[in-house]
């Protein structure tokens, strides 16, 4: 069995083993997006849809995760750390308040910080 595409809501990732297979698959896709992320390939022939070349990109965001052409996740990890840091900075005033118990601060952390870091990590 071969996986041909990954569908989720308004995102679609088309997978193929050859340039011709990718070309054939893009014919039936609506023109909502026109970007190609090439992964682990030496083929640089353009993929065309409706007579126009689709744009080759270095990274793409799919379901909240950043995917690059080397298959690495460095950019994705850095983005997650940045988002988590931003949430922590926003909550700093709340956490320094003497009016909230440690238990309440832990609950705030669990619901507002721990949910940001792994968002989209299941990809």
N, C-alpha and C positions, 0 to 999 in steps of 0.2 A: 504494500500500500504506500502511495506517495502523497504527501501533503502538498496541495497546490496553492492554497491561500489561507490567510488568517483573517477572519471577519470578526468585527466587533462594532456594533452601533454604526457610527459614520466613518470608521477606519477600515482600511483594507490593505493588506500586505500580500502582494502576489509573489509566489515563489516559483522559480523555474531553473532548469538545469542547462538551458541553452539560450542563445540570443533569439533564435527562431521561435522557440517555445514562448519566451517572454513577449515577442512581437505579436504572436497569435493571441495571447491572453489579453493584451492591452486593447485589442480591437473591440472587445465586448464591455470594456469598462467605461463608465460615464466620465465626462471631461471635468469632473470636480477638481482633480489634482493632476498635475503633470510633472511629477518628479520621479527620478529613478535613483535608487541607492544600489550601487554595485558592490557586491561582497564576494571576496575570494574568487575573482575572475580576471582573466587577462583580456577578455573581449571588451573592446571599447566602441564597437559599432553602435551607432545611435538607434534608439528605440523610437519608432514613429507612431503617431496616432493622428488620424485625419490629415495626413500629409505633412505634419510638423514634428520636429524632433522634441522628445520629452527631455526636460532638464536633468542633467546628472548632478546630484548633490552629494556632499561629503557626510552629512548627518541628517537624520530624520527623527522626529519624535513620534512614537507609536504608543498609544495608551499610557502616556505620561513618562515613558522611558526614552532616553536618548540613545539611538543606535548609530554607530559610525561604520565607515567602510572597512575597517579592520576587524570589526566585530567586538571591539573593546568597549569597556564601560567606564573609562576614566571620566569622561565628560558627564555621564549620568551620575556617577558617585559624587562628583564635585557639585553638581546642581542640587542633589539631595541634601548634601551637607549645608550648602548655602541657604536653602529653604528652611531647614531645621534651625540653623543659626538665626535667621530672621525672626522666626516664631519665638525663639528663646529671648531675643532682644525685646520683642514686643511685650512679652510677659514678665520681664525683669522687674518692673514697678509693682506688679501684682505680687510677685514672689517675695519682694522685700517688705511688703506690708506686714505690720505686726498684728493686724486684725484677723488674719487668716491662719488657721492651724496648719501644722505640717501635713496632716492627713489631707486637708483640702488642697494644699499645694501639690501633693503627689497626684491627686485625682486630676488636677488641672494639667499637670505634666503628661499623665497617661492619655488624656483625651485630646490634648492639643499639640503635643510634641511627638510622642511616640507614633502617632498616626501619619505624620508628615514624612518622616524618614523612609519608611518602607513603601510609600505610595508608588504603585506601578512596578515594584520589584519582582513581581511574579513572572514577568516577561523573560 
